[in-house]
Amino acid sequence: MPDAPSPPTQPRNRLHGVTLEAMVRALEAQYGWARLAERIPVRCFTHDPSVNSSLKFLRKTPWAREKVEGLYLFMLREEARLQRPAHCPN
């Protein structure tokens, strides 16, 4: 039986290979629950927040997951921007 083809690589997709749990944990570490709730005001971040409750909600709520993914990408861009040397034009 032939081997299954490997999934295509997605070098330009910054979310490829990043789990929702990893995103939530990174955002919580960067912003804390209170600031995360200010940026994305959903109950799983505002009332008794935890990674598990957030994952449960986000997996069932596509619009909220999109907001989390967008904030995660914004966080990555900001980190890259802050690490860029000052003399670099881009």
QUIPE-V648524 format. One record per helix or strand of 3 or more residues. SS is the DSSP state (@ for helix, = for strand). FROM is the first residue (numbers start at 1). TO is the last residue. If there is no record, write none. Layout:
BEGIN
ss:SS from:FROM to:TO
ss:SS from:FROM to:TO
END
This chain:
BEGIN
ss:@ from:20 to:39
ss:@ from:43 to:46
ss:@ from:51 to:60
ss:@ from:62 to:83
END
